[in-house]
């Protein structure tokens, strides 16, 4: 009997605690699609990325061309000429790999540019979400776009449009 009362009391207490917390959802993809600055930053990143990719591919093609030329003439070259051509090929391949790392590596130019363009937008969204959460007393705000474990959520707790309105983008 005591165990039953204890379990019922704990369930009651847990129920009261769960009801006291308010939750909300945002859809970050939806919010970002409706912010023109994000779209222009994304376009700029794509253009820069394509330009840099073309530079890297050009160096790669030059290295391949040198290698093909070397393979075609390997039988007629002296040992010194072979060594020189091989070093030239290796140097060109290394410069292509270094350029790829410089542009697309973990701390590369693309990462830095993305951070410089996107971070202010993300910070602005975070501040708007924080302000709305504080005003309305939300204990937790979850991003629907990145929370793959959410199977269903009521549209009534989605505050994405409120965030956009707070940022000055009505939808």
C-alpha positions in Angstrom: 0.0 0.0 0.0 2.8 2.4 0.8 4.5 1.7 -2.5 1.3 2.4 -4.4 0.9 5.7 -2.6 4.5 6.6 -3.2 4.3 5.8 -6.9 1.1 7.7 -7.3 2.6 10.7 -5.5 5.7 10.6 -7.8 3.5 10.4 -10.9 1.4 13.3 -9.7 4.5 15.4 -9.0 6.0 14.5 -12.4 2.7 15.4 -14.1 2.6 18.8 -12.4 6.2 19.5 -13.3 5.7 18.5 -16.9 2.6 20.7 -17.2 4.5 23.7 -15.8 7.0 23.7 -18.7 6.2 25.3 -22.0 7.7 24.2 -25.2 8.0 25.8 -28.7 9.3 24.8 -32.1 11.0 26.8 -34.8 11.8 25.7 -38.3 15.2 27.2 -39.0 15.1 26.2 -42.7 11.7 28.0 -43.1 13.1 31.1 -41.3 16.2 31.2 -43.3 14.3 30.9 -46.6 12.4 34.0 -45.7 15.4 36.1 -44.9 16.7 37.8 -48.1 20.2 38.5 -46.5 20.6 34.7 -46.0 19.7 34.0 -49.6 22.2 36.6 -50.9 24.9 35.3 -48.6 24.2 31.8 -49.7 24.4 32.8 -53.4 27.7 34.6 -52.7 29.1 31.5 -51.0 28.1 29.4 -54.0 29.8 31.7 -56.5 33.0 31.9 -54.5 33.0 28.1 -54.0 32.6 27.5 -57.7 35.4 30.0 -58.6 37.7 28.3 -56.1 36.7 24.8 -57.2 37.6 25.9 -60.8 41.0 27.0 -59.7 41.7 23.8 -57.9 40.5 21.7 -60.9 42.6 23.8 -63.3 45.7 22.9 -61.3 44.7 19.3 -61.1 44.2 19.2 -64.9 47.7 20.8 -65.4 49.2 18.1 -63.2 47.4 15.4 -65.2 48.5 16.9 -68.4 52.1 16.9 -67.2 51.7 13.3 -66.1 50.3 12.3 -69.5 53.1 14.1 -71.3 55.6 12.4 -69.1 54.1 8.9 -69.8 54.2 9.6 -73.5 57.8 10.5 -73.5 59.2 8.4 -70.6 61.1 6.0 -72.9 63.0 8.9 -74.7 64.0 10.8 -71.5 67.3 10.5 -69.7 67.3 9.7 -66.0 67.9 13.3 -65.1 65.0 14.4 -67.3 62.7 11.8 -65.8 63.6 13.0 -62.3 63.0 16.6 -63.3 59.6 15.8 -64.9 58.5 13.7 -61.9 59.4 16.4 -59.5 57.5 18.9 -61.6 54.4 16.6 -61.6 54.7 16.1 -57.8 55.1 19.8 -57.2 52.0 20.6 -59.3 49.9 17.9 -57.5 51.1 19.3 -54.1 50.1 22.8 -55.1 46.7 21.6 -56.2 46.2 19.8 -52.9 47.5 22.8 -50.9 45.1 25.1 -52.7 42.2 22.7 -52.1 43.1 22.7 -48.4 43.5 26.4 -48.3 40.1 27.0 -49.8 38.0 24.0 -48.6 39.8 22.7 -45.5 38.4 22.7 -42.0 39.9 26.2 -41.3 39.9 27.2 -45.0 38.7 30.3 -46.8 35.2 28.9 -47.5 34.7 28.1 -43.8 35.8 31.6 -42.8 33.7 33.3 -45.4 30.6 31.2 -44.4 31.2 32.1 -40.8 31.6 35.8 -41.6 28.4 35.9 -43.8 26.1 33.5 -41.8 27.1 34.1 -38.2 25.4 37.6 -37.9 22.2 36.2 -39.4 22.2 33.2 -37.0 23.0 35.5 -34.0 20.1 37.7 -35.0 17.7 34.7 -35.1 19.0 33.4 -31.8 18.4 36.8 -30.1 14.9 36.9 -31.5 14.1 33.4 -30.3 15.6 34.2 -26.9 13.5 37.3 -26.6 10.3 35.6 -27.6 11.1 32.6 -25.3 11.7 35.0 -22.3 8.5 37.0 -23.0 6.3 33.9 -23.4 8.0 31.7 -20.8 9.1 28.9 -23.0 11.4 26.5 -21.2 12.6 24.8 -24.4 12.7 25.9 -28.1 13.5 23.1 -30.5 14.6 23.4 -34.1 12.2 21.2 -36.1 14.6 21.1 -39.1 17.5 19.6 -37.1 15.5 17.5 -34.6 15.0 14.3 -36.5 13.4 12.5 -33.6 10.3 14.8 -33.7 7.6 12.7 -35.5 4.7 15.2 -35.0 4.4 18.5 -33.4 1.3 20.7 -33.1 1.5 23.8 -35.4 0.2 25.8 -32.4 3.7 25.6 -30.7 5.6 26.6 -33.9 6.9 30.2 -33.4 8.7 30.5 -36.7 6.5 33.3 -38.0 6.8 35.1 -34.7 10.6 35.0 -35.1 10.4 36.3 -38.6 8.1 39.1 -37.5 10.5 40.0 -34.7 13.3 40.2 -37.3 11.1 42.4 -39.4 10.2 39.9 -42.1 6.5 39.3 -42.1 5.1 36.3 -43.8 
